[in-house]
Amino acid sequence: MSPARTGWSEFKIVGLMALGFGLVGIDRFLISPLFPTIAKELHLNYSDIGYIAGALALAWGVSALLMGNISDRIGRRKVLTGAMLLFSLLIGASGLASGLMGLVLVRIVMGVADGAYTPPSISATLEASPPKRHGLNIGIQQMMLPLCGLALAPWLVGQLLPHMSWRWIFVLFAAPGLLLTIAVWKFLPEAAAPDQERNSFADWKAVLRYRNIRLLMPLMLCWLTCLITTSALMPSYLIDHHHLGLGQMGGIMSAIGLGSTVGTLVLPTLSDVTGRKPVMIGSTLGVAGSLWMLAHAGSDPAMLFVWLAAVHLFNNACITLTVGPICAETVPTSLTATATGVIIACGELGGGGLAPIIAGHVADSFGIEHILWLPLGAMGIALALTLFLKETRWSAKHGQ
């Protein structure tokens, strides 16, 4: 049953999905500004940090692939509430880890929960939205991840670390997730009628027939290579390469959240007017230029803040257009979460999973000052791919 046909308003559904995605952001990125402190206490190196970030991303990708399709067949609410309950409990469990393997194992299970939440939440948001507001509403929903996970969390970490252990900081964020889980179960209508006859492999094969989906898969890999590399290893880059203090690091890291939030909301909304493809191409160029400037910004905190914010302003706009309007406007409604899951899986397994591991080894072998070359290379590939996308904004029907 479509949410639009229930008594629920578009605003309420988008709001619930946005709050949930904000908690997913905290769940995923709260650990990033804590990495230097955790690494010191648990004796971790840059490669270990890469493994911890990569483990969650790999689990996220596999879970999104499987659970996106399941939510298309059994409905959104069951998948969403189960995922929210699991990641709310496990964010607190991160504080119990006593070594590298403990952190990796917790992050793997958290990745399963976060990945399960993402495709059905995007689908529920778009199903509640008229096409003329696809960009705006998915921007509102998606911006909560960077706002909470990449802006609010680093600021709070900077404020809390002088007064409490990093372990208790994780525990603090479990309660809001549990409350929101109850709200979603109680109020969210099912977004799809159960369909037990469908086959997952047939659904995956069906979405891969669309050229846009085949292009969006490697594009998502490029966007996440940039996102994860510059969030997981940037605190160590700022402290170890630029020799900044914890307070300065926390302030600069909040630029990721600020830039991501603005880009996620503003540029997809602009695409409601101009079309998706022009905004995607322009944003890709914006990421590449901003990465270059970031690499040559020196140790000036103000310039590091500005260019790090710009990188993520453009990069998160690309992510939002990829998993949201372009994907949803390419495939039939009955396959939106399946298609989103396929795209996210490709991005997370490659860009989210392998990229930080590679970047960690690059930092250990050649110096952490060289990690920005990895996302710069990814942007070159992305620019070539975006040129072949088919515009979806003015499509009256889904087409290949």
C-alpha positions in Angstrom: 0.0 0.0 0.0 1.4 3.4 -1.0 1.9 5.8 1.9 0.3 8.5 -0.1 -3.0 6.6 0.1 -3.0 6.5 3.9 -4.0 9.3 6.2 -0.3 10.2 6.7 1.0 13.4 5.2 4.1 13.6 3.0 5.7 15.8 5.7 5.4 13.2 8.5 6.8 10.3 6.5 9.7 12.4 5.2 10.3 13.6 8.8 10.4 10.1 10.3 12.7 8.8 7.6 15.0 11.8 8.0 15.3 11.4 11.8 16.1 7.7 11.3 18.8 8.6 8.8 20.3 11.1 11.2 20.8 8.3 13.7 22.3 6.2 11.0 24.8 9.0 10.4 25.7 9.2 14.1 25.9 5.4 14.1 28.4 5.4 11.2 30.5 8.5 11.8 30.6 9.0 15.5 33.7 6.9 15.6 35.7 9.0 13.1 36.6 11.9 15.4 37.3 9.4 18.2 39.8 7.5 16.1 42.9 9.3 17.3 41.9 8.7 20.9 40.8 5.1 20.4 44.0 4.4 18.4 46.2 5.7 21.2 44.4 3.6 23.9 44.1 0.4 21.8 47.5 0.8 20.0 46.0 0.9 16.5 47.8 2.1 13.3 46.4 3.8 10.2 45.8 0.4 8.5 43.7 -0.7 11.5 41.6 2.4 11.2 41.0 1.6 7.6 40.0 -2.0 8.5 37.5 -0.7 11.1 35.9 1.8 8.6 36.0 -0.8 5.8 34.4 -3.6 7.8 31.2 -1.5 8.4 31.0 -0.5 4.8 31.4 -4.0 3.5 28.6 -5.2 5.8 26.5 -2.2 4.8 26.8 -3.0 1.1 25.8 -6.7 1.4 22.9 -5.8 3.7 21.6 -3.1 1.4 21.7 -5.5 -1.5 19.7 -8.2 0.3 17.3 -6.1 2.5 16.5 -3.6 -0.2 15.0 -6.3 -2.3 13.3 -7.9 0.7 11.6 -4.6 1.6 10.2 -4.4 -2.0 8.6 -7.8 -1.4 7.4 -7.7 2.2 7.0 -4.0 2.9 9.1 -1.3 4.5 8.1 -1.1 8.1 9.3 -4.5 9.3 12.7 -4.0 7.7 13.1 -0.4 9.0 12.1 -1.0 12.6 14.3 -4.2 12.9 17.2 -2.3 11.5 16.7 0.7 13.8 16.5 -1.5 16.9 19.7 -3.3 16.0 21.8 -0.2 15.3 20.5 1.6 18.3 21.7 -1.2 20.6 25.0 -1.7 18.8 26.1 1.9 18.9 26.4 1.5 22.6 28.2 -1.8 22.3 31.0 -0.1 20.4 32.1 1.4 23.7 32.7 -2.1 25.1 35.3 -3.1 22.6 38.7 -3.9 24.1 40.7 -4.3 20.9 40.8 -4.2 17.1 38.8 -7.4 16.5 36.1 -6.4 19.0 35.7 -3.1 17.2 35.7 -4.7 13.8 33.0 -7.3 14.8 30.7 -4.7 16.3 31.1 -2.5 13.3 30.2 -5.4 10.9 26.9 -6.0 12.7 26.2 -2.3 12.8 26.9 -2.2 9.1 24.2 -4.9 8.5 21.7 -2.8 10.4 22.6 0.5 8.7 22.6 -1.1 5.3 19.2 -2.7 5.9 17.7 0.7 6.9 19.0 2.7 3.9 17.2 1.4 0.8 13.7 1.1 2.3 14.0 4.6 3.9 14.9 6.2 0.6 12.0 4.3 -1.1 9.5 5.3 1.6 10.6 9.0 1.2 10.2 9.0 -2.5 6.9 7.1 -2.5 5.5 9.7 -0.3 6.7 12.5 -2.5 5.3 13.9 -5.8 7.9 13.9 -8.6 8.2 17.7 -8.5 9.6 17.4 -5.0 11.7 14.2 -5.3 14.9 16.3 -5.1 13.8 18.4 -2.2 12.4 15.6 -0.1 15.2 13.2 -0.6 17.5 16.0 0.1 15.8 16.6 3.4 16.0 13.0 4.3 19.5 12.4 3.2 20.9 15.6 4.7 20.2 14.3 8.2 23.0 11.8 7.9 25.8 14.4 7.4 24.1 16.9 9.7 24.0 14.5 12.6 26.9 12.2 11.8 29.4 14.6 10.3 28.5 18.0 11.9 26.8 17.3 15.2 28.8 14.3 16.3 32.3 15.7 15.8 31.3 18.9 17.7 29.9 16.8 20.5 33.0 14.6 20.6 35.1 17.7 21.0 33.0 18.9 23.9 32.7 15.6 25.6 36.1 14.0 25.3 37.7 16.2 27.9 35.1 15.2 30.4 34.3 11.5 29.8 35.7 8.3 28.3 35.2 7.7 24.6 33.4 4.5 25.6 30.6 6.4 27.4 30.1 8.7 24.4 28.9 5.8 22.4 26.4 4.7 25.1 24.8 8.2 25.2 23.5 7.8 21.6 21.6 4.5 22.1 18.5 5.9 23.8 17.3 8.2 20.9 17.4 5.3 18.5 15.2 3.1 20.7 12.6 5.9 21.0 12.5 6.4 17.3 12.2 2.7 16.6 9.0 2.7 18.6 7.7 5.7 16.7 8.3 4.2 13.3 6.7 0.9 14.2 3.7 2.6 15.6 3.1 5.2 13.0 4.7 4.3 9.6 2.3 2.5 7.2 3.6 -0.2 5.0 5.2 1.1 1.8 4.6 -2.0 -0.3 2.2 -4.9 -0.4 3.7 -8.3 0.4 4.7 -10.2 -2.7 6.2 -13.6 -1.8 6.2 -14.8 -5.4 9.0 -12.6 -6.6 12.5 -13.8 -6.9 15.5 -11.7 -5.7 17.8 -12.8 -8.5 15.1 -12.0 -11.1 14.6 -8.5 -9.5 18.4 -7.8 -9.5 18.6 -8.9 -13.2 15.6 -6.6 -14.0 17.2 -3.5 -12.5 20.5 -4.2 -14.2 18.8 -3.9 -17.6 18.6 -0.1 -17.1 21.7 1.8 -18.4 21.4 4.4 -15.6 21.6 1.8 -12.9 24.7 0.2 -14.5 26.3 3.7 -14.5 25.2 4.6 -11.0 26.8 1.6 -9.5 30.4 2.6 -10.2 29.5 6.2 -9.6 28.5 5.3 -6.1 31.8 3.6 -5.6 33.5 6.9 -6.6 31.4 9.1 -4.2 32.0 6.7 -1.3 35.7 6.5 -2.0 35.8 10.3 -1.4 33.3 10.3 1.6 34.9 7.4 3.6 38.5 8.3 2.9 38.1 11.9 3.9 36.0 11.1 7.0 37.8 8.1 8.4 41.4 9.3 8.0 41.0 13.0 8.0 41.3 13.4 11.8 44.7 11.6 11.7 45.6 13.7 8.6 44.9 16.9 10.5 46.7 15.9 13.7 49.7 13.9 12.3 50.4 15.8 9.1 49.3 19.4 10.0 50.0 19.0 13.7 46.7 20.5 14.8 45.2 20.0 18.3 42.2 18.0 19.1 40.0 21.0 19.4 41.1 22.3 16.0 40.6 18.9 14.5 37.1 18.7 15.8 36.2 22.1 14.5 37.6 21.3 11.0 35.9 17.9 10.9 32.6 19.6 11.5 33.1 21.2 8.0 32.3 17.8 6.5 28.8 17.8 8.1 28.2 21.5 7.3 29.2 21.1 3.6 27.4 17.8 3.2 24.2 19.1 4.8 24.0 22.1 2.5 25.0 20.2 -0.6 22.5 17.3 0.1 19.6 19.7 0.4 20.3 22.6 -2.0 21.7 20.9 -5.1 19.2 18.0 -5.4 16.5 20.7 -4.9 18.0 22.6 -7.8 17.9 19.5 -9.9 14.0 19.6 -9.6 14.2 22.7 -11.8 17.3 22.2 -14.0 17.4 18.4 -14.4 19.5 15.8 -12.7 22.4 15.4 -15.1 23.6 19.0 -15.2 23.8 19.1 -11.4 25.6 15.8 -11.3 28.2 16.9 -13.8 28.8 20.3 -12.1 29.0 18.7 -8.7 31.6 16.1 -9.9 33.8 19.0 -11.1 33.2 20.7 -7.8 34.4 17.7 -5.8 37.6 17.4 -7.9 38.5 21.1 -7.7 37.9 21.2 -3.9 40.0 18.1 -3.3 42.9 19.7 -5.2 42.5 22.9 -3.1 42.3 20.9 0.1 45.5 19.1 -0.7 47.3 22.5 -1.2 45.7 24.4 1.6 48.6 24.2 4.0 48.0 24.1 7.8 45.6 27.1 7.9 42.6 25.8 9.9 40.2 28.3 8.1 41.3 27.2 4.6 41.2 23.5 5.6 37.6 24.0 6.9 36.5 25.8 3.7 37.8 23.3 1.3 36.8 20.2 3.3 33.3 21.7 3.5 33.3 22.3 -0.3 34.5 18.7 -1.0 31.5 17.3 0.8 29.0 19.8 -0.3 29.4 18.6 -3.9 30.1 14.9 -3.1 27.0 14.5 -1.0 24.9 16.1 -3.7 26.1 13.4 -6.0 25.4 10.7 -3.5 21.8 12.0 -3.0 21.1 12.2 -6.7 22.5 8.8 -7.3 20.5 6.8 -4.7 17.5 9.1 -4.8 15.9 10.8 -7.9 17.9 9.3 -10.7 17.6 5.8 -9.4 13.8 6.1 -8.5 13.0 7.8 -11.8 14.8 5.1 -13.8 13.1 1.9 -12.5 9.5 1.0 -11.7 8.2 1.8 -8.3 8.1 -1.9 -7.3 11.8 -2.1 -7.8 13.1 1.2 -6.2 14.5 -0.3 -3.0 16.0 -3.2 -5.0 17.7 -0.8 -7.4 18.9 1.4 -4.5 20.3 -1.6 -2.7 22.3 -2.7 -5.8 23.8 0.7 -6.2 24.6 1.1 -2.5 26.1 -2.4 -2.4 28.5 -1.6 -5.3 29.5 1.7 -3.6 30.0 0.3 -0.2 31.8 -2.8 -1.1 34.3 -0.9 -3.3 34.4 2.8 -2.2 33.3 2.3 1.4 34.9 -1.1 2.1 38.2 -1.2 0.1 39.0 2.5 -0.3 39.7 3.2 3.4 41.8 0.0 3.7 43.8 1.0 0.7 44.1 4.6 2.0 45.3 3.2 5.4 48.0 1.2 3.7 49.0 4.2 1.6 49.3 6.3 4.7 51.4 3.7 6.5 53.7 3.1 3.5 54.1 6.6 1.9 52.8 9.0 4.5 49.3 10.2 5.4 49.8 13.4 3.4 49.2 11.3 0.2 45.7 10.0 1.0 43.8 12.6 -1.0 45.1 11.3 -4.3 42.8 8.3 -4.0 39.5 10.3 -4.1 41.0 12.7 -6.7 41.5 9.7 -9.0 38.0 8.5 -8.3 36.6 11.9 -9.4 38.3 11.6 -12.8 36.5 8.3 -13.4 33.2 9.7 -12.1 33.3 12.7 -14.5 33.7 10.4 -17.5 30.7 8.2 -16.3 28.3 11.0 -15.6 28.5 12.1 -19.3 26.6 8.9 -20.3 23.7 9.2 -17.8 20.2 9.6 -19.2 18.2 12.6 -17.9 15.3 11.4 -15.8 13.7 14.7 -14.5 11.2 15.1 -17.3 10.6 11.4 -18.1 6.9 10.7 -18.2 7.5 7.0 -17.8 10.4 4.9 -16.5 12.6 3.9 -19.4 15.9 2.3 -20.2 
